[in-house]
Amino acid sequence: MATSRTAQRSRLLRLSAVGLAGALALSACAESERASDGDSNGGTGDTFVFGAAGAPALFDPFYASDGETFRVSRQIFEGLVGFEPGGVDVEPELATDWEASDDGLTWTFNLEEGVTFHDGTPFNAEAVCFNFDRWYNQEGTGQNPAISYYWNNTFGGFSDGESPSLFESCSVEDESTAVIQLTRATGKFPSILGLPSFSMQSPTALEEYDANNVQAEGDSFVFSEYAREHPTGTGPFQFSSYDEGNATIELTRYADYWDADAAAQIEKLIFRIIPDETTRRQELQSGGIDGYDLPNPADYQTLQDGGFQVEIREPFNILYLGISQKENESLRDLRVRQAIAHAIDREELVSSTMPAGAEVATQFYPESVEGYADDVQTYEYDPELAESLLAEAGASDLTVEFNWPTEVTRPYMPNPQTIFNAISEDLEAVGITVEAVSSPWNGGYIEATNQGNAQLFLLGWTGDYNTADNFIGTFFTELEGQFYTGESEGGAELSEALQAADAEPDADARAALYEDINRNMMSDWLPSIPLSHSPPAIVVGPNVEGLITSPLTAEEFNTITVTE
């Protein structure tokens, strides 16, 4: 059984104080360069202004999959479960606790009492089931994976039965008890309920503003009045306005928030949309904003010298060299993939292209995730062995297309071109001919990799929640996705092993299964090559206190205060 959220509050407050102390240590003895002339657009004592890299796609998190939408959603909405402050483990949020049946199919959630949505609608078991039924009964465009991405990715099918669904039903036992019935056991439940997409939303507002009315229009979608103007949750902030012309979103403190210990400490939370990272840095330095995400590692020292607090998160991500076996037959040979692994000097790659604190990866997720195996086969930098393996496989004259993305920076991949150049040099040094292919991240790169059309490619993942399935299940269960492992001798075996591990209801047994998978994956299958885990940063001004960083890059701003 999970423990009550309120039991976590003293820990949250301690973390807030520790985070502040750590940030101050980074900027000790430095004088702020922040503007103080009274003309700043940044926050005053009751306002925090955050520089967002992009505009939210909408404000209904169920139909969202992008980080900028979720950054706003996390302030407005809450789920039955959340994630521990400063960590990745699941904890109660709107549920006080929960219990699962021995077979992992029936989950009983006890709910917080006295909670209201921002429009005054009571939060109770009926509201929980209303939300589940809304998700499950999507029709038409609402079922499109581009719209209901996380439902498709985690729960699967819908009520029309055209494809299997993990969800079977939600029932009301009493006002403060909801029972969720699943069709099969899975290790990702209830962690998936901590995703912003599965936040609880007001049934009254969803109906009044026709939330399910989403229409396809060419290659884009038109969303409802609810999704554009009336998002209604239970969180410490409520939606106020979105000024598209001035690229500004305003949230205000919810005065009737149910948890006094976690109520917002500021009156207004403003997101200013500033796509260019250099401009965000300049706005922070001039006082236009109070913080932004993913500063360039090259700017860390300058920012710290200016008195700004550069908070380094714990790494909960993976950068990998993707290998697709769809088009290049040589890449279906395990010896060739092993040769590529031995050809890359990953220690040098990490030290020369990644921020301080980055680590060489030995498998496809961090050691904090269940099933991490300490005794996997590793691939040390050994160019001679790489050449020998290529010769043994009859691939000494191997030619590969190597894809890398432009117009993007990711937490796990701060400078794609620099990383590409380093790996290309290593591959060419063992006789592999590299044909470079670059394309914009949102202009063909993701499409090509998702369809398995990129022979070698740079990609990665920041965990959504702390399960092995969220990493390697996402990567390798599908036989015709990025890696096209259906062409590999062990591809189907790997997929079956991943499905069996996810279906194991006993946590210890499931972890043991994943340990075996990781050992076999690195020795017998090697579908791709893990490269590194990189700690992304977030930066705030010297007058900001109380920020609790998240390895999931899922910060909530209710703990923040801003001094004038």
N, C-alpha and C positions, 0 to 999 in steps of 0.2 A: 504494500500500500504506500502511496506517496504521502508526504507530509504537507501540512497546510502552508499556504503562501505566507501567512502572517508570521510563521515561525522563521521565515527567511529575512525579515525586515532588518533585524539588528545586524545581520551579516551584510546586507546591502549598504547600510549606513557606514559600516566599517570599511567596506570596499571603496566607497566614495571618498572617505578620508585618506585611505592608502593611495588611491589614484591621484588625488591632489598632491600628496607629499611627493610621489614619484615624479610628477610633472614639474613641480617646483624645483626638484633636484636637477632636472635637465636644464632649467633656465636660470639657475642660481647665479647671482652676481651680474646678471645681464640687465641692461636698462631697456625699457620698452621704447620702440620707435613708433608706437601707435599714435595716431592723430588724436588730439584732445582739444580741438578748437571749437567744438560744439556743432560743427557742420557735418559730423559723421552720420552715415546711415546705419552704422552698427548698433548693437544693443546698448540700452542703458540698464539701470538696475532692475527693471521689470521686463526686459525684452532680450531675447537671444536670437541673433541673425546667423543663419547657416548658409554657406555658399554651396548650392547644389550643382552638380555637373550637368544635369539635364532636367527637363520638365517631366513630371509624372505623366504616364500615358492616360491615366484616369484616377479616380479616387475610390473605386470599388475594388478592394484587394482580391476578391475571388476571380476577377477577370484579368488580373495583372500577373506579370512574371518578371518585371524589371526592377532593378535595385532602387531607382529614384522614386518610383511609386511606393515601394515598400518602406523606404525611409520615412515618408510622410505617414503612411498607414500605421506604422508601429506606434506613433504618438496618439493616434485617434482610437485605435481598436485594440482589443485583447481577445485571446483565445481561451479555450478551456485549460490549456497548458501553455507555459512559456519556457524560457531558458534562464538558468541561474545567472544573476548579475555577474558579469566578468567571466563567464564560463560557457560551456556548451551542453551541459546536462539538462535534461528536462525537469521542470518543477511545476507545481500547481500555479494557476493564474485565476481564471474564473471558476475553476473547479477547486475545491478544498482538498480533495483526495480522490482516488479511484482504485478499483479492484478488478482483476481479470479472472475469468473462469480458468480452470486448469487446462482446458484445450485452447485457450487464447482467442475464443470466438465472441465471448460476451464480456462487455466492459461497462461497469457501473460507475458513473461519475456523480459524486456529491458536490453540490454547487454552493458558492458563496450566496448569502442571503442579504437582502437590502440593497442590491445593485440595480441601478437604472441606466438605461441608455440616455444619450444626450437629449433626446426628445421627450424624456419622462417615461417611456415604455419600460415596464419591469423586465429585468433579466431573470429568467427562470427556466425550468426544464422545457416548457412549451416553446420558448424562444430558441433553445438549443435544437430541438427537433425541427422547428421551422427552418433554421439555417441548413441543417443536414438535408432536409427534404428539398429545399431550394437547389442545393448543389446537385443532388442526385437526379432531379427531375428536369434538368436543362434540356432544351429542345433546339433543333435547328442550328443556327450559328453559335448558340451557347455551348454546343458540344465540340466545336472546333478546337483542336489542341492549341492553336495559336491564341485562343481566347481563354479557355479553362485549362491552361497548361498544367497547373499543379494537381488538379483533380485527375486529369488524364494520366499524369505521370505517377501518381501515388495510389489513387483509388481505382482508376481504370474506367470501366463502362458506366452507363447511365441506366435509368429505370426502363428504357425501351428494350433492354436485353440484347442489343446488337453485339455487345462484347461483354466479357465477364467483368464484374465489379467487386472490389474488396468490400464495399458497403452493402449491407442487407437492409437494416432498418434502424430507426431511432424511436424509442418509446418513453413515455412519461410515467415514471413510477410514482412520483409525487412532485410537488412544486419545486423541490430542491434536489431531485434525483432524476437523472437521465440515463437510459440504458442504450448503448450502441451495440448492435449485433453485426459481426463481420462474417464473411463467407469463408475465410481461411485465416489461419494464424500468420502473423507477420512480425518480424523484429522491428519494423519501423513505426508500429503503433504502440503508444499514442504520440510518439515524438512528432509525427507529421502534423498533428493538430497545433503545434507551435508555429507553423508556417503562417505568415500574414494572410495568405489566401483563405485560410480556414478560421479567420477571426469571426467573432460573433457580431452580427449586425442587427439593427433594430427591425423587427418584423413590420412594425408600423410604417417606418420610412421606406423600407424596401417595397411595400405594396403601394404606398401613396405616390411614390415617384417612379413606379414602373421599372424597377431595377433590372428585370430580366429582358428588357427590350433592347437587345443589341442586334444591329443589322450590319451585314456585309455590304460594303460600297466600294466596288473595284478591288484593289489590293489592301484596303484599309477597312476599318470598322467604325460605326457610329454608335455611341453609347447613350444610355438613358440620362434623364435629368438627375436621377439619384447619383449616378457615377460621376457626373460632371459638377454637381452643385450641392448635394445633400448627403454626403457620407456620414453615417450616424453609428457610433460605437459606444463603448463604455469607458474608454481610456481617459487619462488625466488631461488631455487636450481635446478640444472640439473644433471642428472646421468652422472657419469664419468666412474666408474669401479666397479666390484665385484671380489675380489681376494678370491676365495673359499679356496685355500690352506692356506692362512693366515687369513681367516675368517674376512675379512675387506671389507666394502663398502665405496666408496668415492663419494661424491657429491661436485659439485663446484658451486660457485655463478653465477647466470644467469645475465650477464651484461646488457641485454636488458629488464629486468623485467619491466612490465608496470606500477607499482605503486611505485614511487620513495620513498614515505613515509614508505613503507613496504619492501623495498629491503633488502636483506641479509646483515648483518653487518660483516660477516666473509667471507673469501675466500673459505675455505674448511670445509665440514662437514663430519666427518668420524664415521662410526659405527663399533666398534669392537665387535665381537660376543663372549660372555663369558657366557656360560650356568650356571655356578655355582655362586650363590649369594655371598658366602664368598669370592670367587676369585674376583668378581667385587668390593667388598669393599676394598680388599687389593690393587687392581689396582688403585683405586681412591686415597687411602692413599699414595701410592708410586709414584703417578704422571703419571701412565700409561693411565688413562682416566680422563675426566673432569666431568663425571656425570653418573648416572644410575638410573633406576626406581625401585620402590618397595623395598627400603632397609628394612631389618628386624627391626621391632619396638624395639627389644632388643638392636640394635646398634645405635639408635638415639642419645643417650647421648654421647657415645664415639665419634661419628662422629662430633657432635656439639663441643665437647671439643677439637677436632682436628682442628677446624676452618672451617669445611665444612658446607654448607648451606643445612639444611634439610627442604625442603618446604612441608608443609602439605596441601594437596588439600582439598577442600570442598567435603564432601561425596555425591556421586550421584550413590549410589548402594544399593543393598539389599542382605543380607544373610538370607536364609530361611531354615527351616526344612521341606524338601519335604515329602509329603505323597502320595504314589501311592495306589489307590483302586483296582488295577488289581487282585492281588492274595490273599491278606489277607482280608477276608470278614468283619472282625471286624472293619477295618479302614473305611468302608463305613458308619458307624454309626456316626452321628454328635457328639453324646455325647462322644464317644471315642476320637475323634479328639479334642474336647474341654478339655477333661481330660488331654490329652498330653500337651495341651497349658498351663493349670494351673499347671502342674507338673514341668515345667521348670522355674528356677529362672533366668530370663533373665537379671535382673539388675546385679546379681553376674556374670553371663556369660560375659556380656559386660565389667564389671570392671576388671575381672581377665584374660580374654583371648584376648581382643581387644586393639588396641593402644589408646592413649589419644585422646579424641574428639569423640570417637564412641558413638552412641546413640541407645537405645532400639527402635525397630521399632514397630509401632502400625498397619501398613498396608504395602502393598507390593511395595511402592515406596516413595521417599523423598517428603517432604511437598512442595518443589518448583515446583512439577509437577502438571499440571491441574487436577482438580477433587479430590485432597487430601481432606479428610473429617476430621474435628476436633472432631467429635462426634461419632466415631466408638466405638463399643464394645471392651473393652480391657480385657486381660486375666492376672490378677495379679497372682503372685506366691501363690498358695493355695493347698498344698498337700492333705489336708483333703477333699476339694471339688473335687479334681481329683479322689481320691479313691471312693467318693460317686458316681460320674458320671460313673466310670467304673463298679461299682456294679449295678447301675441302668440299664446299657446297657448289663449286664450279661457277662462282660468281666474282672472280677476281676483277672482271671488267664491269662490275655493277654500275648502272646509271639509275638515279632516282630523282623524281621531282620533289623538291622540298618547299612546302608552302609556309609562309609567315604572314601575319596580319599587319596592316597599316592602320593609322588613324585610331589607335586604341592604346590604353594602358590598363592593365588588370592588376589586382593585388598580388597575384602570383607571377606576373610577367610585366615588370616595370618598363622594360625597353625591348620590345620584340625584335627589332632589327639587330641590336647588339647581341642578343642571345642567338639569333639565327646565324650571324656572322661567325661567332665562336664555334658553334656546332658544325657549321659547314667546313670550316678550316680543319677540324678534327677528322671529319669524314673523308675529305679529299686527301688528307695525309696518309690514309691507309689504302688509297687507290680508288675510292668511290667517286664517280662523277656526279656532281650535284647540279641540278637544273633548278634555279631559283624561280619561285612563283609567288608573287605578292598580290594582295588584294585588300580593299578596305574591310574592316571588321563587319560593318553593316552594309557592305556593298559586294557580297559574294563569298566572303571567306567562310562565314559560319555555314552558309548553305552548302558549299563544297565539302567541308569537313563532315557535316551531318549526313551527307549522302554517300560518304565513303570515297569521294573522288579525289581526295588529297593523299598522295602516297606517303609522304612524311609531312608532319605538320606540328606546329606549336599550339598547345592548348592546355587548359587546366580547369580547376574547380575549387571554389570555396564552399565548404560544407554547409548545407541548410540545417542540419541537425546531426546529432552524434550517433550515427549508426553506420556500420560497414556498408549496408545496402545503399545508402545515399551516395557513397563513393563508387565502389567497384560494381555494385548492382546496376547503378545508372550507366556505368561505362560499358560493361561486358555481357550483360544479360541478352541484349539485342544482338542477333547474329549478322544483321545487315545494316548496322549503323555506322558510326565513325570508323570503326576498326575492321569491319567486314570480316569478322572472325569465323563466319560460316564457311569460308574457304580454307580454314586452318584445320589440321588434323585434330587439335584439341579444343576448337572453338565451341562445339556443341557440348562437350564434356564440361567445360568451364561454365557455360550458361546453366546447365542442369545443376551443377554443384551450387551455384549462386542462388537458384530458386529453392533448392532444398534447405540451404542454410537460412534463408529469410523466413521459411515456413516453420522453422523449429521454435516452439514456444518457450522452451527452457533456455534462459539467458546463458548459463554456463555452457550448455551443450552447443548453443548457437555460436558462442565465441570460439569454442574448440573447432567447429566446422570452418569458421572463417580463417583461423590460424592455418589449417590444412590447405585451404584454398590459396592463401598468400604464399605458402611454401611452394605449392605446385605451380602457381602462376609464375613465380620468379625462376623456377628451375625447368619445368616441363613445357610451359606455354608461352611465357613472355610476349603477351599480345602487343605491348608497347613498352616504353622505357620511362620509369619515373625519374624525374630530374631533381626537384627541390621543393622544400617548404619555405615560404617567404613571409616574414612578418610585416603586414601592411600598417601604415601609420594614419593617424588622424591628428589634426593640429587645431588648437584653440588659442584665443588671446590670453594674455597674462591676467586679465580680470575675470576669467571664467573659472568657476570652482564646481566640483562635484561630478564631473564627467566620469562615467564608468565605461571603459572601453569593452568591446565585445569581439572575441575571436571570430564570430560569425559576421562581423561588420554590421551588427544589428543594434546600434546604440539607441537607447531611449533617453530622451532629454528632460524627463520630469525631475531628475536629481540636480539639474544644473542651476547655479545662481550666477549672476553677473553683477560685479561691483562697479560703481561709477568712477 
